[in-house]
């Protein structure tokens, strides 16, 4: 005796799912091919979908509830995805800033060296690549340090203004 429903009895003469086929779909006794055919039919046949929905709605409440709570699992996945998105954004932004500073440093050092070469006597020794790279990198880091110092100073000033405004607002309320 077969555990699965006979796929030949899945559809009636009009092409709709039979009642037995709907019960087999609900009970999970259709084989893979039968389940695929029934799911495909339900995706475009409103009549059979309505009958199947009514069949499920008539089931006891214990069968309509999920077997386990999915909220914590979904929340963890959302946190992980949010972390990945934010990390990717900040890493991309940091890489763009570093690249911009490097290009700016290379361009400014190249222009200053060309100006220096025009004013220097022709017998003066040329700057080696290592010295040029060292000067460029140190200039880049100095500029980056100045930028971060300015950001920090601006943030501290903003926080001080907010604190002062909050203190003055609380003094007015008293």
Secondary structure, DSSP 4 states (H G I P E B T S, - for coil): --SSPPGGGSB-TTSSBPHHHHHHHHHT-S-HHHHHHHHHHHHH-HHHHHHHHHHHHTS-HHHHS-SS--HHHHHHHHHHHHHHHHHHHHHHHHHHHHHHHHHHHHHHHHHHHHHHHHHS-TTSPPPPHHHHHHHHHHHHHHHHHHHHHHHHHHHHHHHHHHHHHHHHHHHHH-
